[in-house]
Every structure is written in structure tokens, then in C-alpha cells.
Amino acid sequence: MSEVRVLPLPRVTGVYEHDSSTYPDRVKIPMSDGKIVQYRIDVEMPHPCFLAAMKNIERMEVCGGTANQCG
């Protein structure tokens, strides 16, 4: 581990990449050594089991509410 740590300066700049972005998609943070570090937002995606359940529900709605009507 390095003995000298670079400290972030308190001037954070938010970057909005989309019109629909509520929060910045990226933030730029200047550091005490003169560099600018960029961080991206971590978007939590739905769990695959949730997606499979939603597909099954959608299929049920198309088939009239019961799975045996569509085969």
C-alpha cells in the first residue's frame, strides 16, 4: 500500500449523459495531485429470476389468465 494518499478536492462535477437522468451518470472529482478522476453510477439491474417471473406473468395475460389455454 502506498504511504501517500491523494485526497479528493470538494469540487465535484456531475455529468448528465441523458435527458432522462435524475442523478448524474458520471461525476468528476479533482484530486490534490492535479488529476481528475471520473466515477460512473452503478445501476442495479433486476435479478434474472425476477425477469423470468415477469415473462411468465406476461404470457399468462396473453393467454387469457390461464397457462393451459395457450399450450
N, C-alpha and C positions, 0 to 999 in steps of 0.2 A: 504494500500500500504506500502511496506517495506521502511524503511528510508535509507537503504544501498543498492545501486545498484552495481551489479557486472559488471565490464567493460570487453568488448572483447579485446583480445590482437591482434596485427596486423599480426599474423602468420596464415593465412587461408590456409587450405589444401584441394584441390579439389580431389574428388574420382570419377573416371570414371568407371561405372559398365558394360558398353557395348562398344564394338569396334566402334559402330556407333554413340556414344555420341559426340556431338560437344561441349557441355557445361558439366561441372561436374554434375553427378546425385545427389551427396551429397557434402556438404562442412563441414569440421570440424573446429571449432573455439575454441581455448583455451581461457579460461576466467581468470580474475585476481584472482579468488579464487582457481585456480588449476584444475577445472573441464574442460572437453572438451564437447562442445555442438555440435550436428550434425543437420544440416538442409537439407531437401530434396527439389529438384526443383519442382515447381508447374507447371505441364504440362497442358496447356489449351486444353480441348477436344472440338471437333466440337459440335455445338448445335444440338439437336435432329431433329429440322426442316430441317437443312442442310442435315443430313443423310437421312431423308425421301425424300427430293428432289433428292438427288443423286441416290437413289434406283429407283425413277420414271424415271429418265433420262436413267439409265442403262436398265430398262425394255423397254423403247422406242427404244433404239438402237438394242436390241434383236428382237423386233417385226418389224423391218424394218422402223422405224421412225414414225409410227402412232399407237396409242393405240388400235384402233379397229381391227387391223389385228391379234392380239393375244387373243382378248376377254377379 
